[in-house]
Amino acid sequence: MANLQDSLLADLEDLSDNDNENLDEDNGDAEHMEEDINRDLADIEVLNYDDLDSVSILIGSTTSLAGGAAKELMIRLDSRNWHRYIESAMAAKPIIKVVAICGSLRKASYHRGLLRSAIELSESIDGMSIEYLDISPLPMLNTDLEVDGKYPPVVEAFRQKILHSDCFLFASPEYNYSITALLKNAIDWASRPPNVWANKAAAILSVGGSFGGGLAQYHLRQVGVFLDLHFINKPEFYLNAFQPPAKFDDDGNLIDPDAKERLKLVLLSLNAFTLRLQQDD
Ligand SMILES: Cc1cc2nc3c(=O)[nH]c(=O)nc-3n(C[C@H](O)[C@H](O)[C@H](O)COP(=O)(O)O)c2cc1C
């Protein structure tokens, strides 16, 4: 596969030769675009990721990478040859299996709503599949339930799902500045020997009051240290659900377009980071 940067530069030449008129109409000055793209290519080089991973990383990092220029590069790739890059990348890449876990039992839980949205959004991401895993049937952890080195069947089934996934998407409500008992209970069961969380990537979503559940996210990250979980750092996803306009409908479905866009960037970043972690192994 040709080096991504060469391909991008080739596209750039195309762009100057053939598309200047359209470009000028749609997006302004082609020369400025060229400068922007070159600057972004330099950023990719600094990041030192291989070929197509650079593009996924770029997408996952639009908030930190060369600001608007990075976003424009994405849009340009999207409208031109982006599908070509994605197709060749995915041909060489496995499907990333994400297990999604919700820390709330509430029927119209906002957090479960976020996960429904994530599953829907993931359908447009090649190479990623998200499975919702219900943790409500798990008993409260009690090591007396471990008999002859075996876990209760419902716990064993849960542990197997965790073991055979590539990464995790936690939707973690904040209860009194921490994660919920429900979520901690599930985490603890899967941490029993052998710890089936180890060396996997994870991302956190939260909804709450003024901090958007951010304090629970930091508690979850702290728990993840001992579990050997590797959380993505960017982009972060916090959402204040208690200020207008409404972010969810009465059934807990996410209805906020901006939040959906941010959620998709989290998924892309988790996807890219999981691939990176697996490549390094
Ligand atoms: C016991 C309890 C403690 C809470 N503590 C916090 C808190 O510390 N910070 C916060 O932002 N929201 C707090 N909340 C509000 C939750 O964030 C809110 O109910 C949220 O919608 C729960 O997620 P869910 O909709 O997925 O059930 C608390 C709610 C409960 C029931």
The ligand as a MOL file (V3000), in Angstrom:
LIG
                    3D

  0  0  0     0  0            999 V3000
M  V30 BEGIN CTAB
M  V30 COUNTS 31 33 0 0 0
M  V30 BEGIN ATOM
M  V30 1 C -27.4940 8.7830 44.3070 0
M  V30 2 C -27.2610 9.7920 43.2320 0
M  V30 3 C -26.1580 10.5980 43.2820 0
M  V30 4 C -25.8850 11.5110 42.2640 0
M  V30 5 N -24.7370 12.2390 42.2900 0
M  V30 6 C -24.4070 13.0340 41.2540 0
M  V30 7 C -23.1520 13.6900 41.2210 0
M  V30 8 O -22.3220 13.5800 42.0970 0
M  V30 9 N -22.8780 14.4640 40.1380 0
M  V30 10 C -23.7680 14.5920 39.1010 0
M  V30 11 O -23.4640 15.2810 38.1220 0
M  V30 12 N -24.9780 13.9830 39.1090 0
M  V30 13 C -25.3150 13.2070 40.1670 0
M  V30 14 N -26.5160 12.5450 40.1680 0
M  V30 15 C -27.4520 12.7490 39.0470 0
M  V30 16 C -27.1610 11.7670 37.9210 0
M  V30 17 O -26.0320 12.2160 37.2280 0
M  V30 18 C -28.3370 11.6940 36.9950 0
M  V30 19 O -29.4210 11.1420 37.6990 0
M  V30 20 C -28.0590 10.8980 35.7340 0
M  V30 21 O -29.1030 11.1170 34.8490 0
M  V30 22 C -27.9270 9.4230 36.0000 0
M  V30 23 O -27.7160 8.7210 34.8150 0
M  V30 24 P -28.8620 7.8710 34.0570 0
M  V30 25 O -29.7820 8.8770 33.4300 0
M  V30 26 O -28.1060 7.0880 33.0410 0
M  V30 27 O -29.5610 7.0210 35.0700 0
M  V30 28 C -26.7970 11.6410 41.1850 0
M  V30 29 C -27.9510 10.8310 41.1610 0
M  V30 30 C -28.1790 9.9120 42.1510 0
M  V30 31 C -29.3880 9.0220 42.0500 0
M  V30 END ATOM
M  V30 BEGIN BOND
M  V30 1 1 1 2
M  V30 2 1 2 3
M  V30 3 2 2 30
M  V30 4 2 3 4
M  V30 5 1 4 5
M  V30 6 1 4 28
M  V30 7 2 5 6
M  V30 8 1 6 7
M  V30 9 1 6 13
M  V30 10 2 7 8
M  V30 11 1 7 9
M  V30 12 1 9 10
M  V30 13 2 10 11
M  V30 14 1 10 12
M  V30 15 2 12 13
M  V30 16 1 13 14
M  V30 17 1 14 15
M  V30 18 1 14 28
M  V30 19 1 15 16
M  V30 20 1 16 17
M  V30 21 1 16 18
M  V30 22 1 18 19
M  V30 23 1 18 20
M  V30 24 1 20 21
M  V30 25 1 20 22
M  V30 26 1 22 23
M  V30 27 1 23 24
M  V30 28 2 24 25
M  V30 29 1 24 26
M  V30 30 1 24 27
M  V30 31 2 28 29
M  V30 32 1 29 30
M  V30 33 1 30 31
M  V30 END BOND
M  V30 END CTAB
M  END
